[in-house]
Amino acid sequence: SDFTDQLGRSLEGLVATVTDPFSDTVVRLGVTGLSRAGKTVFITGLVANLMDRGRMPQLKAEASRRIEAAWLQPQPDDTVARFDFEGHLAALTGDDPHWPASTRSVSELRLSFRVQPEGLFSGLMGTQTVHLDIVDYPGEWLLDLALLDKDYATWAEETLIRMAKRPQGAEFLAVARAEDGALAHDELRAQALAAGFTDYLQAARAAGWSDCTPGRFLLPGDLVGSPVLTFAPLPLPATQGRGSLWREMERRFEAYKAKVVKPFFRTHFSRIDRQVVLVDVLGAIHAGPQALEDLRQTMADILKAFRPGRNGFLSEILMGRRVEKILFAATKADHLHHSQHAALTAITEALVREARDRAAFAGAEVAAMSIASIRATVEEEVPQGDSSLPMVRGRLLTTGKQAALYPGELPSDPARLLSPARQGAERWLGADYAMMSFGPARFTRRPGEGPPHIRLDRAAEFLIGDRL
Ligand code: GDP
């Protein structure tokens, strides 16, 4: 029952305080999602609102006034870039508000809270310090996990097959098929092939395809130009002698796995307690059925990282640790009137259902939500005949002018939406959606109030509420 739960928790808390009064709680929250999903804006909006808390009524610790203070502190990891919270917040809330630069690599930020503990013996315990370590990293890097199970020949073949299904792949495919991997390795050839392959990945990403691995080809960080990023998929030649181009490509692929993929999982991923996966569901719906299907498959692949049992390497580095809670959040919900939010959440749930079932998450608690990390619009009902159209109004990035737009109907039946029979047929979301690049709204910041958002407080309650 609730009472025994609460009693149990209070006793645990009391025992912990008496036995070790100086131990602080540390929660490591991973924030990921494919490029442009909204990670940077999410962390900025979340931290600003957790610091100010005037717009966080659904965060229970705040509603019960138990959070006494929240402040930024030096992070525990000295060699990881610090998330540029101040710079990003200034971009969003300055006189000329604009979207900040997106996530390119891994970064970290520590937010600490002083909280009055909850429960029966709280009076005896004094205040408690909780550190929230937020780790921002590209979702593309999680997809690289699948590479660990593959040798170069298999990976190259699969990648070339995938490329054949995408118009952006035609050019590289022709080059790769014409290449003779049995010839002696030539660095300039290798560079040209890697550049062509990278161009394809970039074009595919821009066209809305989700799986554009290897992850570092799109987000190379300081590895740009290094041999681990100078390879490309080639068809298997009849012979693969020592010193051949094919052999060198194979060697670099293996180096990418050992020196790029594995260290990321070991240093960053293995220490995460809670995870939020941000998904640009609206963007994929707009791009059409194929892009949505691609996103669904990519989410299933991303989630394999959360099912360590199936992966020898992961089970080994995790040693029984696991992510306790995972939130899937459809971002940019401020493009829709609230009457359409339930439909967006239902689509998000359908989108990750298979992934979630297949992953069977060994006890992790999972939820789906529609959010806006920084709300750029206001709602407006525009009369149309007998009824009215639920629109959103904001400042268009293109013209700088205010406009009220209606993005169109969301597909109503999420299950059918994702069924193979619908592939390739229609486009969803009306023409207005294509124009909906709103800039962040100018707002006058009142003391104690973070930037406007939608459901960030619910997201925070799900992710860390039990630790505050
Ligand atoms: P990242 O690549 O995952 O770090 O993505 P960003 O956080 O940089 O977000 C990418 C873009 O999505 C931003 O530049 C905005 O245009 C848009 N965006 C992100 N979050 C929101 C939001 O809450 N509301 C709106 N309207 N747009 C958003």
Residues whose N, C-alpha, C, O or C-beta is under 5 A from the ligand:
A	BS01	GDP	L34 S35 R36 A37 G38 K39 T40 V41 F42 W99 P100 A101 S102 T103 K332 D334 A372 S373 I374 R375 A376 F438
